[in-house]
Every structure is written in structure tokens, then in C-alpha cells.
Amino acid sequence: MEFSASWIHSLLYLFLIIASIYLLHILIISQKLTLNHQNVRVKKLPPLPLRFNSDGTFKILQVADMHFGNGMVTRCRDVLESEFEYCSDLNTTRFLEKMIKLEKPDFVAFTGDNIFGTSATDAAESLFRAFGPLKTPLILAKQNLEPKIDGFGNYNLRVWGAPGSHFANSTVLNLYFLDSGDRAVVDGLRTYGWIKESQLSWLRGISKNIQEQKQDIKESAEASNFSRVSPALTFFHIPIPEIKQGPVKDIVGLYREYVACSFVNSGVLKTLVSMGDVKAVFLGHDHANDFCGNLDGIWFCYGGGFGYHGYGIAGWPRRARVILAELGKGQKSWNGVEKIKTWKRLDDGMLSKIDEQILWERR
């Protein structure tokens, strides 16, 4: 099946109207498709679930704040004077290409500010160029379309266990995505958006249903411990007020920028804690923050600024975050998730790996 470039452009423009560019979550998963905006070929594939690999791992690449503009003609911001003349959006493209080649992620999560709206003369074209290095299908996760739920980017994805294991047809890891909004005016004062109660209510229900579902598994004694609660990771763009208020504990990485968030506290932290399955949250928005810090037992991790057209700090390399979930090894097969780790890589010529840490480990 082939789609013309004009048809694809029309589709993207329609999507951009109903989805906030500021917060757009585009998810990339590893199914075979060659994508370019001149001639898109779509091969029909069975609806396969996300799944852990046969080596017991599932790796996510978080790309925060690409701020892609118009490609070669869009200059970099906040780089060294010696770098400026030859620096453009193509530096962002090359960084993404290198990260994919090195880390070989199973899943790529773009957590907002993917393009720079005021710089992009053609939003659809900018999106095509921004995601071009992936050469895999653009999968728009099926979101909740109930009219009473705020936002356009609210959805959950389930990751199944390793093939051939006790959990091959069961969810062992959940990925929650929430639309944290754009900008807002409250009582005449400008502020950033926030996650609304309708979204939190939906999330609580999703989490409860997932954890209560009885999987039809013949459990061995060693597998039963893993079937009780599946850990979850949450992704959204704008940080919550509690990060600014603190205290944030056990910080790994750099906290070098004022937290830009809404002054409306909608109870996100309280909700996540009460759910019991969320082990870590991954954010963007504040480009000069790249730390993970703990709030009430949940890790909140910044991706760090990825894109060269977004603001940054001259001499401080752009960076990306990697998240790795590992299954526990049983006597005969893989069990459920045993450990979740994270680290960052710098676009410093060597893709230096820094700040590796364990976010969660099953006791």
C-alpha cells in the first residue's frame, strides 16, 4: 500500500490540529517499515504486542525536547562559538542516529517539544525530518477517547514477558503516558499546564484493572512472586510542583535549572504513590536539568535537553536518557521484571555513558 506525500501531509496536519505540538508523544516501536516523506510504503503486519527480548531485556530511549526546526537552515542555540558556524538541526539528527545505532532500543519515547513551532515553517515536514533517523513505523498509541478526559496524549502500553517464558502472554511492565498540557491562565495569571483530575481518575482505574486481572498462568513457586504486581513507568513533559517544592532526595545527575511547572498542584504525586505500581517518572521541559531524584519512593528523572535548536548551556553536551528493564532468571525460563536501571549518554564525540543507577529492584 502506498500513500502520497500530500496525503501524509494532510493527515499530519489534521493530527497536529487536535494534538498539542508542545506535548506530542510519538512512540516508535520496532516493526519493519521504511519511512520517508516522498514515498511511504506501509506493510501490513499483525498487531503484535510490545515484548521483552529473549535475553530478558527491554530497552527504552527517551528523547526529550528535540525542538526541531527546518533542518540545515535552523541554527543551534547555546553552543560554543567554535561550534556555531556548522551547527544546525542536523546535529540533532546525527545524535539520534548515533544513539539508535549504539543502544539499539526496543522502544523510543519522545516526551514533548519535538519540534520548535515558531521556527518550523512546515510542521508536518519538520516532524518527518525529526523522526527520519528511526526508519521504523510511527505508531500513535491508541489513546483514551472518552470526552470527559482532558488532553490528547493519555494512553497505556503493556509490555509482555519474554518468548517461551511463564509470562510470554502476560503483562510484566506497564508504560503510562499523560498529557501535561501547554500553557494556561488561572485567575489572570499565566502558568504552565498540569495533569487534570479526569486524567488521574482514568489512570487510577487503568492501574487498578491491570493489577487485579488474573492471568491464566500455571505458576511455579518462583514465578508466583512476579505475578503479584507488574511495575510501571510513567512519561509526561512538564514537571510537577513537588519537584520544585522538594525535598528531592538521592539526586543523581545535575539540578542546575529552576523547575518550570504549573502553580496548580493537582495531586499527581499523591495519585502515583497510592497506585503502588509506578516506580519511576520520566520528564522533559527543563533542558539544563538531567537528574533523577526520589519523591516519596518514586524516582523522577529528567531526560536532559536533546535538541540543538532548544536552549542549553554552551560547552555542556546535549544528552539522552536510556532505561533498561531486566527480567528475573528462573531455573527454566525468564520470570517477571526484577530490575530497572537508567543512564545517560552525552553527544560529546564519544557518546560517554554517565550516571548509571538502579531505579527499582524487586525485593
N, C-alpha and C positions, 0 to 999 in steps of 0.2 A: 504494500500500500504506500503511495507517495502523496505528500502534501506539498503544495506550492509554498514559496516563501511568503507570498502575500496572504495566503490563508493562515499560516502560522502567525504572522504579524497581527492579523485581526484577532486571532484567538488570544494572543498575549495581551493585546490592548484591552480586550474585554476583561481578562483576568485582573489586569492592573487597576481597572476601574473599581472592581469590587474588593480588591485586596490592597491593604496599605503597603506601598513600596517600602515604607520606613521599617516595617516589621515583617516583610515577606519571608516565610520559611519555605525554601525549596529543598526537597530531600532527594538525594541521589542514591540509588541502590544498584548493586552490581548485577545488572542483567544486560545482555549484549544488544547494543544499538549504536550505530554511528550517527552522530548528530552534527549537522551543520545547517546554517540558516538558508543556504542556497537550494539544497535538495535533501529533504528529510525522508529517510526510509524507516518505516516502522514495521518491525517484525512481530507478529502476534505471538505472545508467549503465555503459557498457563500462569494463573495467578499464584505464584509461589510465595511462601512466607519468608520473612527475614529469618535467618537461621545461623546458629553457631557453626564454625568450621569443624572439620574432622579432627583438628588438633586441639579442640576445646577452647578456641578464642573467638571473640567478636570485637572488631576494632572500629572506632568512630573517629573521624576527623572533624573537628569543629572549626568552621571558618566564620570569624566574627568581623563585621564591619569592613567589607571589601571596598565599598564606596567607589565602584567602577564608574567611569565617565564615558569618554568616547574613544578609548583605545590610545593609539600612539600620540594623538594630539593633546591628550589630557596630561598635564604635568603633575609631578609629585609635589606633595607638601611636606614640610618639616623633614628634609633630608640635608645632608652635608652639602656645602657649596660645591665641592668637588664631584658630587654625585648628580647634581640637579640637571645639568645640560642634557644628559642622556637618560633621564629617569621619566617614566610615564606609566600609564595603566599597564603597559606590557610587563613591567616589573612585577605587578600583582599576578598577571597571568603566568609568568615564569615561576613564581613562588608556588602557586597552586600546582603547576605541573610537577615541580620537584617534590613537593610533599606527597602527591599521589604516587609517584614513582618509587619513593623511598619507603613510605609507610604502608602502601597497598591497603587502604582502608576498605572495610566491608560496607561502610555507610558514611556519607558526608552530610553533615547538618550545617546549613547556613543560618546563622542566628541573627539575621537582621542587618539593615543598612547595606544591602547587597550592591545597590547602585546609588550614585550621587544624583538625586533627582534634578537639582538645579544645574548640574553640569551636563547631564545626559540629554542630548538633543533628540534622541530617539530611544525611548525607554526599552522597547522590545529588543532593538538591536543591541543595546548595552547589556541586557540580560543574556542574550545569546553569546556575546563575547565573554562576559564574565564567567559563564558556565562552560564555555567551549572546551577547556582542557580536560573535562571529565570523559567525553566521548562515551557516555552512558546515558540511559534514558532519564529525562526529567520526570520524576514521579511526584505528583501533587497528592499527598496523602489525603485519603477520604476524610474530610472533616465533618464535625457535627453541624448539621444544617438547621437545627431547631431555632426558630426565630427568637426565642427567649434568651438565647445565649449570646453574650456580647462577643465581638471580634470575629475574624475570619480565619485565624490560624490555630484553632483548637482541635487537637486530634491526639490519638494514642496509637502507637505501633507496638506490636508484640514480636518478640524475638524467640524463636523456638530453639530447643536443645539440639545437640549435635546429632547427625545422622547415625542410626543404629543404636542409639542410647535409650535408656528408660524414658527420657524426656524428648525423644525425637519429634513427637506430635503434641508437645505441651509448651506453654509459655514459660520461659525461665527468666526473661528480662523484659521489662516494660519501659517504653520511651514515651513520655508525656510532653506535648508541645502546647504552649499557651501564647496567645496574642496579647502582649502587654501594652498595645496601643501606640499612639503617636504623641501628640501634644494635646493639651486640654486647658480650659479656662474654668476655674472654680471660684465662685464669689468674686468675679472680676480679676482674679489673679491667674497668671499663666503658670502652667506646670506641665510636667510630663504625664503621659498616660499611665494607667495602672490596670492590674488584673481585677476584673469585676466579680462581685459575689455570684453572679449567674455562672461564670466560668468555674469558680471554686466549687460550687454546688455540683456542677457537672463532673468535675474532676474527682470529688469525693465519691460520687456514685460509681464512676468508672473503676476507681481503685477498689472499692468495696466489692463490686461484682467480680472483678478479676480474682481477688484473694479468696472469695467464697466459692468460686467454681471448683467443682470436684472433678479432677482429671481421672479418666479411666485408665489408671496405670497399675500394673502389678508391681508393687513397690517392694524392693528388698529393704532390709533393715537400714542399710547405709543410704539408700535413696530417700527414705521417708523424711529425713531431716531437711532435705532440699525442696520438698514439695509443699511445705507449710506456707512460706511467704516468698514470692518472687520479688527481688529487688527492682527498683525503678529509678530512672534518671529523668530529670525534667529540664527542658530547654525553653528559655524565653530571652527577650532582648534587654529590656530596661530593668536595672536592679531594683530591689525592694528597699523601703525606708530603713528597715532593721540593719541593713549593711552600713548605712551612714550613721545610724544611732549607736551601733555596737552594743557591747564589746564583741568584736570578731576575734575568735581565738585560733591559736595554732596556725598562724598565717605562713604560707609557703609561697614565695614569689614577692612581687613588688606592689605596694599600695602607695602610689605616688600621685594620685589624682582625686580631687573632690568627687564624691559619689553623686552623680546627677540622676535623681529619681523624682518621683511624684511626692508631694507632701501629703497625699492621701494614703493612709495605711489601711488596706482592705483586708488584712489578716492572712496574707499568703503564707507567711512562716508558720503561723498557728495551724493552718489547714494542713500543710505538708507534714508537720510534726504529728498531728493527730492521725493522719493516714497510716503512718508506720512503715510504708514500703519505700519511700523516696530516700535515697542515700546521698544524692548529690544533685545540684542545680548548676546549669551552665549558661552564662550570661555574655552580653557584649556591652555596647554603648559607650563605656568609658575606656578609651583606647590605651591610655597610659597605665591602666591597672591590669595586671596579669596574674594576680594572686588567687589562691584557694584559701578560704577561711571558714571556720566552723561556727555555726549559729545553732544552738540547741540540738546538737547532734547531727546536723545536716551540713554538708560541705557546699559552699557557694564559690564557684570558680569562674573567673573571667577568662575569655579567650585571648585577650590581648589584641591590639589593632593588627589586622592582616593586610589591609589595602594601602597602597602608596598614595592614593588621592585623598584619603582621610587624614585628619590631623594626627600627629605623632610627636616624637621627640627626636630631633636631629642627632644622629650617632647612636640611637637606640634602635636595634634592628626590629623590623616587623616580625610577627610571630604567629604561631598557630598552636592549638591545643589538640592533643591526642588522648583518647580514652580507650582503655583496654579492659574488657571483661573476660575473666578466665573461669572455666568450669572446674569443679572438683573432680578428681580422678577416682573412680571406683575400682573394684577388683576386676571387673569385666568390661565396663563401659564408662562413659562420662556421666556425671551427675548434673545437678543444677549449678548456678553461679556460686563460686567460692570466694572470688576476689575481684575488686575493681580498682584499677590503677590509672594514673594520668601523668602526663609530662607535656612539655612544650618544646617546640623546635624554632630556632631563630633563622631568619633569612640573612645569614652572615657570611655566606660563601661556603660554609661547611655544614649547614643545617644542624648546628650544635643542639644537642639534647640537654635540657636543663630541668631542674625542679621535679624530678620524678618522685611520686609519692603514692602510697596506698590510701584510697578513699574509703574503702569498706572491705571487710573480710568477715566471712561467716564464722561465728564462734561455735 
